[in-house]
Amino acid sequence: MALLAEVHYLPERLYLKRSHGHNLTGSSHANYGKFREKWDFYFSGDPNVNAEVDAAFKYYYGAHAPIRHFKISAKASVEFLKTGKLHSLNWSFECFMNGVADLIMKKSLSRRWAQRKERSVAAVN
């Protein structure tokens, strides 16, 4: 979806995972890291496709992921208030700080973008 437009809200009925025999989530080797690796370092022979992937990449690491950190932080804070578990408070603080680092300082975007560019040069050569 992020290749077509910025994703701001997905109703729950669209958010649920769809499973079939060929998707990564249905695999016994399902791994979010593999999924990110596939799309973060995808390159095509078509420059227009690469431009779309670049734009989706920048959106994901520049806006979506940081905001997700804040959302998780808020949920962990609520859990802490309900249960008093310090683990929830620590998780809330860690997610909040990751959100700040990613949204303001573009920490993950800068790091992953450099890796993407290194791999794009290697893919061309």
C-alpha positions as CSV (number, residue, x, y, z in Angstrom):
1,M,0.0,0.0,0.0
2,A,2.8,2.4,0.8
3,L,4.1,2.0,-2.8
4,L,0.8,3.6,-4.0
5,A,0.2,6.2,-1.3
6,E,1.0,7.2,2.3
7,V,-0.9,4.9,4.7
8,H,-2.5,6.8,7.6
9,Y,-5.2,4.5,8.8
10,L,-6.2,0.9,8.1
11,P,-9.5,-0.4,9.5
12,E,-9.1,-3.6,11.5
13,R,-10.8,-5.7,8.8
14,L,-8.0,-4.7,6.4
15,Y,-5.3,-5.0,8.9
16,L,-5.8,-8.7,9.7
17,K,-3.3,-10.9,8.0
18,R,-4.2,-12.8,4.9
19,S,-2.7,-16.3,4.7
20,H,-2.0,-18.4,1.6
21,G,0.7,-20.9,0.7
22,H,3.2,-18.5,-0.8
23,N,3.3,-15.5,1.6
24,L,6.0,-15.0,4.1
25,T,3.6,-15.0,7.1
26,G,2.4,-18.5,6.2
27,S,5.9,-19.8,6.0
28,S,7.6,-21.9,8.7
29,H,10.4,-19.4,8.1
30,A,8.3,-16.4,8.8
31,N,10.4,-13.6,10.0
32,Y,9.8,-9.8,10.0
33,G,13.5,-9.2,9.4
34,K,13.4,-11.2,6.2
35,F,10.4,-9.2,5.1
36,R,12.1,-5.9,5.8
37,E,15.3,-7.1,4.1
38,K,13.3,-8.1,1.0
39,W,11.7,-4.6,0.6
40,D,14.5,-2.4,2.0
41,F,17.0,-3.8,-0.5
42,Y,14.7,-4.5,-3.5
43,F,16.1,-3.2,-6.8
44,S,14.5,-3.4,-10.2
45,G,15.9,-2.8,-13.7
46,D,13.2,-0.2,-14.1
47,P,14.2,3.2,-12.6
48,N,10.5,4.2,-12.1
49,V,10.0,1.1,-9.9
50,N,13.1,2.0,-7.9
51,A,11.9,5.5,-7.4
52,E,8.6,4.2,-6.1
53,V,10.4,1.8,-3.7
54,D,12.7,4.6,-2.6
55,A,9.7,6.8,-1.8
56,A,8.0,4.0,0.1
57,F,11.3,3.3,2.0
58,K,11.6,7.0,3.0
59,Y,8.0,7.2,4.1
60,Y,8.3,4.0,6.1
61,Y,11.4,4.9,8.0
62,G,10.8,8.7,8.1
63,A,7.1,8.7,9.3
64,H,5.4,5.4,9.7
65,A,7.9,3.6,11.9
66,P,8.5,6.5,14.2
67,I,4.8,7.1,14.8
68,R,4.4,3.4,15.4
69,H,7.0,3.7,18.2
70,F,4.9,6.4,19.8
71,K,1.7,4.4,19.5
72,I,3.4,1.3,21.1
73,S,4.8,3.6,23.8
74,A,1.3,4.9,24.7
75,K,-0.1,1.4,24.9
76,A,2.7,0.3,27.1
77,S,2.1,3.3,29.4
78,V,-1.5,2.4,29.7
79,E,-0.5,-1.2,30.5
80,F,1.8,0.1,33.2
81,L,-0.9,2.2,34.7
82,K,-3.3,-0.8,34.8
83,T,-0.8,-3.4,36.1
84,G,2.0,-1.5,37.7
85,K,4.5,-3.7,35.8
86,L,7.9,-2.0,35.5
87,H,8.6,-3.9,32.3
88,S,5.7,-2.0,30.7
89,L,7.1,1.3,31.8
90,N,10.6,0.5,30.6
91,W,9.2,-0.7,27.2
92,S,7.1,2.6,27.0
93,F,10.2,4.7,27.6
94,E,12.3,2.7,25.1
95,C,9.7,3.0,22.4
96,F,9.3,6.7,23.1
97,M,13.0,7.3,22.8
98,N,13.2,5.3,19.6
99,G,10.3,7.4,18.2
100,V,12.1,10.6,19.0
101,A,15.4,9.3,17.5
102,D,13.7,8.2,14.3
103,L,11.3,11.1,13.9
104,I,13.5,14.0,14.8
105,M,17.0,12.8,14.1
106,K,16.0,10.3,11.3
107,K,18.3,7.8,12.9
108,S,16.9,4.6,11.3
109,L,16.2,6.3,8.0
110,S,19.8,7.6,7.7
111,R,21.3,4.2,8.6
112,R,19.1,2.1,6.4
113,W,19.3,4.6,3.5
114,A,23.1,4.3,3.5
115,Q,22.8,0.5,3.5
116,R,20.3,0.7,0.6
117,K,22.6,2.9,-1.4
118,E,25.6,0.6,-0.8
119,R,23.6,-2.4,-2.0
120,S,22.2,-0.5,-5.0
121,V,25.8,0.2,-6.2
122,A,26.7,-3.5,-5.7
123,A,23.5,-4.5,-7.6
124,V,24.5,-2.3,-10.6
125,N,28.1,-3.6,-10.6
